[in-house]
Amino acid sequence: MNKIKIITAALACSLGLIGCAASQIDLKDAMDIVSLGYINREKISNIGDPYLVTENGKYYVTATGDGKGYDIYSSENLVDWKKENRIFSSSSKEGWVRSSLWQPQIVIGNDGKYYLYYCGNNDNGSLRIGVASSDRIDGTYKDCLGEPLLPYNVATIDPNLFVDDDGRMYLYFSRDCSENRVDGHPTSQIYCIEMESYTSIKEGTQPQLMITPEQDWEFASGDYRWNEGPDVIKHEGKYYLFYSGGCYADSTYAIGVAVSDSPMGPFEKYDRNPLIASTDDVSGPGNNSFFYSPDGKELYTCYHTHTIKIIGGGNRKVTIDRCGFREDGSFYINGPTTTFQTPVSGQTKLEKVEPVAASAPALIDGETLNSRNESFYEWRVSGEKENYAEFDFGEKKDIDCIYIYGSTDAEYEAKEIKVVFDDGAVTVAGPKAGYQEPLVLYFDKIKTGKVRFEALGSDDSGKFALSEVSFYKLNE
């Protein structure tokens, strides 16, 4: 069984309440609730550089595979994936691309077509970027030009087309280290060029350098240095260029971000990079893409991690985690996770119940455990008189499920937590200090206007910490 904690009725007890007599709330087996969430399993492995796109309530992933072509996978829940068919292949006789088909991107065009941006070796063994199209998202895609998209005699990989709000198009890509040296080092750098259409660059334009390896973590892989795998999203007028650094084959691989006021830069790298990196359980997170939940309320990122941590190499698997923006404009990724997470918004019968206010806003900001930037995500108290967190729903609402994310610091782990409602209370074992291991409570529906979390059994220091709390009601 996975590491997620299932709390059963045996842990329930009778405690004091807010404004009424004590009563007992029995907890139920939460396994059915847990199964509504998603988990990063090895459903799609032996791949790399996954790109996920959504259409008509389904999820589609294509990725680097055997180097001879691209396959596509589909899912309705991010857990169960079906391998569909090969959507594009290289050929020894037709077209221009011969081998090493890497990092694809599927773009849903506004003209009813689907575009596949890809890269591979030409007849001279030099990497180039191409574009193909199809009338269906699941292919088959046919090359649009009969030649590479970019007419430059340099190795280029990792295409990412970004369409701005005004309709202008920009292609981000990496000059590959196989034919690019900086200060004597084989170096991959990310460039951008404006496009005229999905299949042509804007006349008279030249690619411009966006970012180059310059932060300490980007030099950890030795003589070779990488900034690759670009993906761009726009938020509140700013452009966020996500990229990967380090070596894809080992634990140095990680994801960073740079921000600009313009799609053509200049971009400034985040001083807390990398956003996500290898952990004790996960190796080599990198090369990410983004998508929204079916109702548009949650942002997710899809990336690869090594299928077998101690081996690394090119055998990688699809990994998916929630992510988002903080109030100051910085970005976070809740991961890499290996346990069941809360259900994807709008995908299941479990509906999120949002508080209108909280005494600890960090607990409802969407950011769960993220040990790389712990000062942002966690609510902590230490010896304060009021060592509790309270949530106000504005009016009485139905609740029958709670996810609780604890602290990464064992010193802030309460032995038990008292959860107090308007008309009842339960006691549960304190969340174990650990990475992304939520505590799940499931009980008969309660109508309540407020919920309070109090630490029980703490030491004299009064230390108590949580990183996120989510409330739900189950719609039958």
C-alpha positions as CSV (number, residue, x, y, z in Angstrom):
1,M,0.0,0.0,0.0
2,N,1.2,3.5,-0.7
3,K,2.5,5.7,2.1
4,I,-0.7,7.9,2.4
5,K,-2.3,7.8,5.8
6,I,-5.8,6.4,6.1
7,I,-7.5,7.4,9.4
8,T,-10.1,4.9,10.7
9,A,-12.9,5.2,13.2
10,A,-10.7,3.7,15.9
11,L,-8.9,7.0,16.2
12,A,-12.1,9.0,16.9
13,C,-12.9,10.4,20.3
14,S,-15.1,12.8,22.2
15,L,-13.7,16.3,22.9
16,G,-14.7,19.8,23.9
17,L,-16.4,21.9,21.2
18,I,-16.9,25.5,20.1
19,G,-20.1,26.7,21.6
20,C,-21.8,23.4,22.2
21,A,-21.6,20.1,24.1
22,A,-19.1,17.5,23.1
23,S,-20.1,14.8,20.7
24,Q,-18.3,12.0,18.9
25,I,-17.7,11.9,15.2
26,D,-16.8,8.5,13.9
27,L,-14.2,8.4,11.1
28,K,-14.8,6.0,8.2
29,D,-12.4,4.1,5.9
30,A,-11.0,6.7,3.6
31,M,-9.7,4.3,0.9
32,D,-12.6,5.1,-1.5
33,I,-11.9,8.8,-1.1
34,V,-8.2,8.4,-1.6
35,S,-8.7,6.4,-4.8
36,L,-10.4,9.6,-6.3
37,G,-7.0,11.3,-6.1
38,Y,-4.1,10.9,-8.5
39,I,-0.8,9.3,-7.9
40,N,2.5,9.2,-9.9
41,R,2.8,5.6,-10.9
42,E,4.9,4.0,-13.7
43,K,2.0,4.0,-16.2
44,I,4.1,5.7,-18.9
45,S,7.8,4.9,-18.6
46,N,10.9,4.4,-20.8
47,I,10.2,7.9,-22.2
48,G,11.5,11.4,-21.6
49,D,10.4,15.0,-22.2
50,P,6.6,14.5,-21.9
51,Y,4.2,17.0,-23.3
52,L,0.6,16.9,-22.0
53,V,-2.3,18.6,-23.7
54,T,-6.0,18.4,-22.8
55,E,-9.0,18.2,-25.1
56,N,-12.7,17.3,-24.5
57,G,-12.1,16.3,-20.9
58,K,-9.2,13.9,-21.8
59,Y,-5.5,14.1,-21.3
60,Y,-3.0,13.3,-24.0
61,V,0.8,12.8,-23.6
62,T,3.4,12.4,-26.2
63,A,7.1,12.2,-25.4
64,T,10.6,11.2,-26.5
65,G,10.6,7.4,-27.0
66,D,12.7,5.1,-29.0
67,G,14.1,7.9,-31.1
68,K,12.4,6.6,-34.3
69,G,9.0,8.2,-33.7
70,Y,6.5,9.6,-31.2
71,D,3.7,7.6,-29.5
72,I,0.6,9.1,-27.8
73,Y,-1.1,8.1,-24.6
74,S,-4.6,9.1,-23.4
75,S,-6.2,9.2,-19.9
76,E,-9.4,10.4,-18.3
77,N,-8.1,10.6,-14.7
78,L,-4.2,11.0,-14.9
79,V,-3.8,7.6,-13.3
80,D,-4.9,5.0,-15.9
81,W,-3.2,5.6,-19.3
82,K,-3.8,3.9,-22.6
83,K,-1.2,3.8,-25.3
84,E,-2.9,4.8,-28.5
85,N,-0.8,4.8,-31.7
86,R,2.4,6.2,-33.2
87,I,1.7,9.7,-34.5
88,F,4.9,10.4,-36.3
89,S,8.0,8.5,-37.5
90,S,11.3,9.2,-39.1
91,S,12.2,7.6,-42.4
92,S,15.4,6.6,-44.1
93,K,14.0,7.6,-47.5
94,E,11.2,10.1,-47.1
95,G,11.3,13.6,-45.6
96,W,14.4,15.1,-44.0
97,V,14.5,13.7,-40.4
98,R,16.4,10.4,-40.0
99,S,16.7,9.6,-36.3
100,S,16.9,10.9,-32.7
101,L,13.3,12.2,-32.5
102,W,13.3,14.1,-29.2
103,Q,11.0,16.4,-27.2
104,P,7.8,16.8,-29.1
105,Q,5.1,19.5,-28.5
106,I,1.4,19.3,-29.7
107,V,-0.3,22.6,-30.2
108,I,-4.1,22.9,-30.9
109,G,-4.3,25.4,-33.7
110,N,-7.0,28.0,-34.0
111,D,-7.5,26.8,-37.6
112,G,-8.9,23.4,-36.7
113,K,-5.6,21.6,-37.1
114,Y,-3.1,20.1,-34.7
115,Y,0.6,20.9,-34.9
116,L,3.4,18.7,-33.8
117,Y,6.8,20.5,-33.2
118,Y,9.6,18.0,-33.2
119,C,13.4,17.7,-33.6
120,G,15.7,15.0,-35.0
121,N,18.9,14.4,-37.0
122,N,19.1,15.2,-40.6
123,D,21.2,13.4,-43.3
124,N,24.3,15.1,-41.9
125,G,23.6,13.8,-38.3
126,S,22.9,17.4,-37.1
127,L,19.8,18.1,-35.0
128,R,17.0,20.3,-36.5
129,I,13.5,21.3,-35.6
130,G,10.5,20.5,-37.8
131,V,6.7,21.0,-37.8
132,A,4.0,18.5,-38.8
133,S,0.2,18.7,-38.7
134,S,-2.9,16.5,-38.4
135,D,-6.7,16.7,-38.4
136,R,-6.8,14.7,-35.2
137,I,-4.9,15.1,-32.0
138,D,-3.9,11.4,-32.0
139,G,-2.5,11.7,-35.5
140,T,-1.1,10.6,-37.9
141,Y,1.0,13.8,-38.4
142,K,2.6,14.7,-41.7
143,D,5.5,17.1,-42.1
144,C,4.4,20.5,-43.3
145,L,7.5,21.8,-45.1
146,G,9.7,18.9,-46.3
147,E,12.6,20.6,-44.6
148,P,13.5,22.0,-41.1
149,L,11.4,24.9,-39.8
150,L,14.5,27.0,-38.9
151,P,16.9,27.7,-41.8
152,Y,20.0,27.9,-39.6
153,N,23.1,25.7,-40.0
154,V,23.3,24.9,-36.2
155,A,22.0,22.1,-34.1
156,T,18.6,23.1,-32.6
157,I,16.3,21.0,-30.3
158,D,13.4,21.3,-27.8
159,P,10.8,23.4,-29.7
160,N,8.1,25.2,-27.7
161,L,5.5,27.4,-29.5
162,F,4.0,30.1,-27.3
163,V,0.9,32.1,-28.6
164,D,0.5,35.5,-26.8
165,D,-2.8,37.1,-26.0
166,D,-2.6,39.3,-29.1
167,G,-2.1,36.2,-31.3
168,R,1.6,36.8,-32.0
169,M,3.6,33.5,-32.0
170,Y,7.0,32.8,-30.6
171,L,9.1,29.7,-30.9
172,Y,11.5,29.0,-28.0
173,F,14.2,26.3,-28.6
174,S,17.6,25.2,-27.5
175,R,20.9,25.5,-29.4
176,D,22.2,22.1,-28.6
177,C,25.5,21.5,-26.9
178,S,26.6,19.0,-29.6
179,E,27.5,22.0,-31.9
180,N,27.6,24.9,-29.5
181,R,30.5,25.9,-27.2
182,V,30.7,28.8,-24.7
183,D,34.0,29.6,-23.0
184,G,35.2,26.3,-24.2
185,H,32.3,24.3,-22.7
186,P,29.7,22.3,-24.7
187,T,26.7,24.4,-23.8
188,S,23.0,24.4,-24.6
189,Q,21.3,27.8,-24.5
190,I,17.7,28.8,-25.0
191,Y,16.8,31.1,-27.9
192,C,13.5,32.6,-29.3
193,I,12.3,33.8,-32.7
194,E,9.0,35.3,-33.6
195,M,6.7,33.3,-36.0
196,E,4.5,34.5,-38.8
197,S,2.3,31.4,-38.6
198,Y,2.3,27.9,-37.2
199,T,4.6,26.8,-40.0
200,S,6.8,29.8,-40.8
201,I,9.1,32.2,-39.1
202,K,8.5,36.0,-39.4
203,E,10.4,37.4,-42.3
204,G,13.6,39.3,-41.5
205,T,13.8,38.0,-37.9
206,Q,16.7,36.3,-36.3
207,P,16.8,34.1,-33.1
208,Q,17.7,36.0,-29.9
209,L,19.4,34.5,-26.9
210,M,17.0,34.2,-23.9
211,I,19.0,32.4,-21.2
212,T,22.4,30.6,-20.8
213,P,23.8,28.5,-17.9
214,E,24.9,30.9,-15.2
215,Q,23.6,29.7,-11.8
216,D,25.7,27.4,-9.6
217,W,23.2,24.4,-9.8
218,E,23.5,24.5,-13.6
219,F,27.2,23.8,-13.5
220,A,26.9,20.7,-11.3
221,S,27.0,18.3,-14.3
222,G,30.6,19.1,-15.1
223,D,32.1,20.2,-18.5
224,Y,28.7,20.0,-20.3
225,R,26.2,22.7,-19.4
226,W,22.6,22.8,-20.3
227,N,19.7,25.2,-20.4
228,E,17.1,23.2,-22.4
229,G,13.5,22.1,-22.5
230,P,11.8,25.5,-22.6
231,D,8.1,26.0,-21.9
232,V,6.5,29.5,-21.5
233,I,3.3,30.6,-19.7
234,K,2.0,34.1,-19.1
235,H,0.7,35.3,-15.8
236,E,-0.5,38.8,-14.9
237,G,1.4,40.4,-17.8
238,K,4.7,38.6,-17.1
239,Y,6.3,35.8,-19.1
240,Y,7.6,32.8,-17.3
241,L,10.2,30.8,-19.1
242,F,10.7,27.3,-17.6
243,Y,13.7,25.3,-18.4
244,S,15.9,22.3,-17.3
245,G,19.5,22.4,-16.3
246,G,22.0,19.7,-15.3
247,C,22.3,16.3,-17.1
248,Y,19.1,14.5,-18.1
249,A,20.8,11.1,-17.2
250,D,21.5,11.8,-13.6
251,S,20.3,13.5,-10.4
252,T,21.7,16.9,-11.4
253,Y,18.7,17.4,-13.7
254,A,16.3,20.0,-12.3
255,I,13.8,22.7,-13.3
256,G,14.3,26.4,-13.1
257,V,12.4,29.5,-14.2
258,A,13.2,33.0,-15.6
259,V,10.8,35.9,-15.8
260,S,10.4,38.8,-18.2
261,D,8.1,41.7,-19.1
262,S,8.3,40.7,-22.8
263,P,8.2,37.4,-24.6
264,M,11.5,38.3,-26.2
265,G,13.2,39.1,-22.9
266,P,15.4,40.0,-21.2
267,F,14.7,37.2,-18.8
268,E,15.9,37.2,-15.2
269,K,16.4,33.9,-13.5
270,Y,14.7,33.2,-10.2
271,D,17.2,33.5,-7.3
272,R,15.7,30.4,-5.6
273,N,16.1,28.1,-8.6
274,P,15.8,25.2,-9.1
275,L,12.1,25.1,-8.4
276,I,12.1,21.3,-8.2
277,A,15.1,18.9,-8.0
278,S,16.0,15.4,-7.0
279,T,14.9,14.1,-3.5
280,D,15.6,11.0,-1.5
281,D,12.9,9.3,-3.4
282,V,13.0,10.9,-6.9
283,S,15.7,11.5,-9.4
284,G,16.1,13.9,-12.3
285,P,12.9,15.9,-12.6
286,G,12.9,17.9,-15.8
287,N,11.5,19.0,-19.1
288,N,8.1,20.1,-18.1
289,S,4.9,21.2,-19.7
290,F,1.7,22.8,-18.2
291,F,-2.1,22.1,-18.2
292,Y,-5.2,23.0,-16.3
293,S,-7.7,20.9,-14.5
294,P,-11.0,20.2,-16.4
295,D,-12.7,23.2,-14.6
296,G,-9.8,25.5,-15.2
297,K,-9.2,26.1,-11.4
298,E,-5.9,24.2,-10.9
299,L,-2.6,24.4,-12.8
300,Y,-0.5,21.3,-13.2
301,T,2.9,20.5,-14.6
302,C,3.9,17.3,-16.4
303,Y,7.6,16.4,-16.4
304,H,9.8,13.3,-16.3
305,T,11.7,11.6,-13.5
306,H,14.0,8.6,-13.7
307,T,12.0,5.3,-13.6
308,I,14.7,3.7,-11.5
309,K,16.4,6.3,-9.3
310,I,19.7,4.5,-8.7
311,I,20.2,3.8,-12.5
312,G,19.0,7.1,-14.0
313,G,19.8,7.3,-17.7
314,G,17.2,7.7,-20.5
315,N,14.5,5.4,-18.9
316,R,12.2,8.0,-17.5
317,K,8.5,8.1,-16.5
318,V,5.7,10.7,-16.6
319,T,5.3,12.6,-13.3
320,I,2.5,15.1,-12.6
321,D,2.2,17.7,-9.8
322,R,0.2,20.8,-8.9
323,C,1.8,24.1,-9.2
324,G,1.0,27.8,-9.1
325,F,1.9,31.4,-8.4
326,R,2.4,33.1,-5.1
327,E,1.1,36.6,-4.4
328,D,4.6,38.0,-5.0
329,G,4.6,36.5,-8.5
330,S,7.1,33.7,-7.7
331,F,6.3,30.2,-8.7
332,Y,6.1,26.9,-6.9
333,I,5.7,23.2,-7.7
334,N,4.2,20.8,-5.2
335,G,6.5,17.9,-5.7
336,P,7.9,15.6,-6.8
337,T,5.2,13.5,-5.1
338,T,5.0,9.7,-4.8
339,T,1.8,9.3,-2.9
340,F,-1.9,9.9,-3.6
341,Q,-2.8,13.5,-3.9
342,T,-6.1,15.4,-3.6
343,P,-8.5,14.9,-6.5
344,V,-8.1,17.0,-9.6
345,S,-10.6,19.8,-9.4
346,G,-13.7,19.2,-11.5
347,Q,-12.8,15.6,-12.3
348,T,-14.5,13.6,-9.6
349,K,-17.5,13.6,-7.3
350,L,-15.4,15.1,-4.5
351,E,-16.0,18.9,-4.5
352,K,-13.6,21.3,-2.8
353,V,-15.1,23.5,-0.1
354,E,-13.2,26.8,0.1
355,P,-12.9,28.8,3.3
356,V,-13.5,32.5,2.9
357,A,-10.9,33.3,5.6
358,A,-8.2,31.6,7.7
359,S,-6.1,32.6,10.7
360,A,-3.2,31.0,8.8
361,P,-3.6,31.9,5.1
362,A,-0.6,29.8,4.1
363,L,-2.8,26.7,4.8
364,I,-5.2,27.5,1.9
365,D,-2.8,29.0,-0.7
366,G,-2.5,25.8,-2.7
367,E,1.1,25.2,-1.8
368,T,1.9,22.0,0.1
369,L,5.2,20.7,1.2
370,N,8.1,22.1,-0.8
371,S,11.3,21.7,1.1
372,R,13.3,23.7,-1.4
373,N,11.5,27.0,-0.4
374,E,10.1,26.1,3.0
375,S,9.8,29.8,4.2
376,F,6.9,30.2,1.8
377,Y,4.6,27.3,2.3
378,E,4.3,26.5,5.9
379,W,2.4,27.9,8.9
380,R,4.3,27.5,12.2
381,V,3.8,28.4,15.8
382,S,6.2,28.0,18.7
383,G,5.1,28.7,22.2
384,E,2.4,31.2,21.2
385,K,-0.7,31.5,23.3
386,E,-3.0,30.9,20.4
387,N,-1.4,27.8,18.8
388,Y,-4.2,26.8,16.5
389,A,-5.4,27.4,12.9
390,E,-9.0,28.3,12.3
391,F,-10.9,28.3,9.0
392,D,-14.1,30.3,8.4
393,F,-16.5,29.3,5.6
394,G,-18.7,32.4,5.9
395,E,-21.8,30.2,6.4
396,K,-22.5,26.7,7.3
397,K,-21.4,24.3,4.6
398,D,-21.4,20.5,4.2
399,I,-18.0,18.8,4.7
400,D,-17.2,15.1,4.9
401,C,-13.5,14.9,3.9
402,I,-10.3,16.7,5.0
403,Y,-6.8,16.4,3.6
404,I,-4.1,17.5,6.0
405,Y,-0.5,18.1,4.9
406,G,2.0,18.3,7.8
407,S,5.5,19.7,8.3
408,T,8.8,18.5,6.9
409,D,10.3,19.3,10.3
410,A,9.7,16.6,12.9
411,E,10.1,19.1,15.7
412,Y,6.9,20.7,14.7
413,E,4.9,17.5,14.6
414,A,2.1,17.3,17.1
415,K,1.4,13.9,18.7
416,E,-2.3,14.4,18.0
417,I,-4.4,17.1,16.3
418,K,-7.9,18.1,17.6
419,V,-10.2,19.0,14.8
420,V,-13.1,21.1,16.1
421,F,-16.3,21.8,14.2
422,D,-19.3,23.8,15.2
423,D,-21.1,20.8,16.5
424,G,-18.5,18.0,16.9
425,A,-14.8,17.0,17.2
426,V,-12.4,14.2,16.5
427,T,-8.8,13.5,17.5
428,V,-6.4,12.1,14.9
429,A,-2.7,11.0,15.0
430,G,-0.4,13.9,14.1
431,P,0.9,14.1,10.5
432,K,4.2,12.3,10.2
433,A,7.0,14.6,9.1
434,G,7.7,13.6,5.6
435,Y,7.6,14.8,2.0
436,Q,4.1,15.0,0.5
437,E,2.3,12.5,2.7
438,P,-1.2,13.8,3.4
439,L,-3.4,12.7,6.2
440,V,-7.0,11.9,5.1
441,L,-10.1,12.1,7.3
442,Y,-13.5,10.8,6.0
443,F,-16.7,11.0,8.1
444,D,-20.5,11.4,7.8
445,K,-21.4,14.8,6.4
446,I,-21.1,17.7,8.8
447,K,-22.6,21.2,8.4
448,T,-20.3,23.7,9.9
449,G,-19.2,27.3,9.5
450,K,-15.8,27.0,11.1
451,V,-13.1,24.4,11.6
452,R,-10.2,24.6,14.1
453,F,-7.0,22.6,14.3
454,E,-5.3,22.4,17.6
455,A,-2.1,20.6,18.6
456,L,-2.3,18.0,21.4
457,G,0.6,16.3,23.2
458,S,3.2,18.7,22.0
459,D,6.3,19.3,24.1
460,D,6.9,22.4,26.2
461,S,8.0,24.4,23.2
462,G,4.5,24.4,21.8
463,K,5.8,23.8,18.3
464,F,3.1,23.0,15.8
465,A,3.1,23.3,12.0
466,L,1.0,22.4,8.9
467,S,1.6,23.2,5.3
468,E,-1.9,22.9,3.7
469,V,-5.5,21.9,4.6
470,S,-8.2,21.0,2.0
471,F,-11.9,20.5,2.7
472,Y,-14.3,18.5,0.6
473,K,-17.8,17.3,0.3
474,L,-18.8,14.1,-1.6
475,N,-21.6,14.5,-4.1
476,E,-23.4,11.3,-4.4
